[in-house]
Amino acid sequence: MVSSLHRGQLAEQKAGAFLRHQGLRVIEHNYRRPFGEIDLIARDGETLVFVEVRKRSHLGFADGAESIDWRKQRRLRRTAEAFMQQRRWNGPARFDVLVLDADDHIEWLQDAIQDA
């Protein structure tokens, strides 16, 4: 039996490979701060992309974007701000969500998390 942690790690590896295949350059995995974590950080040309990876094993659960509530969005934003300050980034940035279903088909939701 595969643990949920291991499933999550496998999903993130597949998501990273998918992004690279799409022409993005993954620059960070599991960027952690005390207030949050970002699964993947990539460059899409001149745009910094913060990526939340969601693995869906059952169809009955909310889709990837819907599963990211306002608390998680706030943590993602704070963590992204910390990364941009650390790297002195002042260019464009966006939040994407990659959803892997039970068969590992990937749905890429670009610019999925926006300011309210």
Legacy VTK file of the C-alpha trace (Angstrom):
# vtk DataFile Version 3.0
C-alpha trace
ASCII
DATASET POLYDATA
POINTS 116 float
0.000 0.000 0.000
1.307 3.421 -0.968
1.161 6.163 1.675
-0.523 9.474 0.926
2.852 11.205 1.376
4.426 8.923 -1.232
1.450 9.444 -3.592
1.893 13.183 -3.224
5.599 12.980 -3.975
4.943 10.861 -7.070
2.283 13.319 -8.228
4.716 16.229 -7.811
7.394 14.365 -9.792
4.921 13.698 -12.619
3.755 17.317 -12.511
7.353 18.560 -12.746
8.027 16.303 -15.737
4.802 17.533 -17.364
5.794 21.184 -16.909
9.271 20.564 -18.325
7.681 18.830 -21.320
5.527 21.956 -21.806
8.682 24.102 -21.955
8.770 25.452 -18.390
11.914 25.329 -16.271
11.304 23.991 -12.768
13.542 25.924 -10.371
12.301 24.804 -6.956
10.554 21.809 -5.378
8.669 22.009 -2.078
9.609 25.557 -1.150
8.796 25.817 2.565
8.374 28.736 4.924
6.940 28.572 8.449
3.541 29.711 7.135
3.245 27.565 4.014
4.657 25.475 1.195
4.599 25.687 -2.590
4.880 22.373 -4.402
6.736 23.589 -7.504
8.109 26.904 -8.709
8.909 27.261 -12.398
9.771 29.805 -15.043
7.511 30.154 -18.079
9.544 32.551 -20.175
9.713 35.747 -18.126
6.898 34.667 -15.778
7.438 33.049 -12.397
4.890 30.265 -11.874
3.877 28.984 -8.437
2.318 25.544 -8.820
-0.021 23.697 -6.483
-0.249 19.979 -7.316
-3.439 18.091 -6.482
-3.879 14.342 -6.758
-7.492 13.238 -7.042
-8.085 9.559 -6.384
-11.903 9.784 -6.339
-14.218 11.592 -8.726
-16.540 12.648 -5.912
-14.085 15.127 -4.413
-13.873 18.788 -5.395
-11.738 19.549 -8.409
-8.221 20.867 -7.934
-8.964 24.582 -7.981
-12.095 24.247 -5.835
-10.135 22.325 -3.208
-7.941 25.368 -2.527
-9.888 27.380 0.017
-9.183 30.978 1.028
-6.900 29.869 3.900
-4.721 27.816 1.552
-4.708 30.671 -0.980
-3.529 33.074 1.731
-0.709 30.692 2.717
0.285 30.280 -0.937
0.377 34.046 -1.467
2.461 34.645 1.675
4.886 31.903 0.694
5.144 33.230 -2.875
5.801 36.740 -1.550
8.601 35.366 0.649
10.164 33.604 -2.350
9.963 36.727 -4.512
11.515 38.866 -1.770
14.271 36.323 -1.197
15.066 36.200 -4.926
14.426 39.940 -5.433
11.857 39.083 -8.114
9.809 41.984 -9.469
8.605 40.462 -12.738
5.267 38.856 -13.589
4.038 35.880 -11.584
1.011 33.584 -11.550
-0.458 30.658 -9.622
-1.239 27.463 -11.515
-2.854 24.243 -10.353
-2.001 20.830 -11.799
-4.620 18.177 -11.089
-3.752 14.518 -11.551
-6.703 12.142 -11.647
-6.719 8.495 -10.577
-5.190 7.512 -13.956
-2.562 10.295 -13.723
-4.109 12.343 -16.519
-3.100 15.940 -15.914
-5.332 18.989 -16.070
-3.338 22.228 -16.122
-5.212 25.212 -14.756
-3.148 28.281 -15.560
-3.603 31.451 -13.524
-6.077 29.485 -11.401
-5.639 31.461 -8.192
-6.167 35.175 -8.570
-6.470 38.061 -6.159
-9.990 38.558 -4.863
LINES 1 117
116 0 1 2 3 4 5 6 7 8 9 10 11 12 13 14 15 16 17 18 19 20 21 22 23 24 25 26 27 28 29 30 31 32 33 34 35 36 37 38 39 40 41 42 43 44 45 46 47 48 49 50 51 52 53 54 55 56 57 58 59 60 61 62 63 64 65 66 67 68 69 70 71 72 73 74 75 76 77 78 79 80 81 82 83 84 85 86 87 88 89 90 91 92 93 94 95 96 97 98 99 100 101 102 103 104 105 106 107 108 109 110 111 112 113 114 115
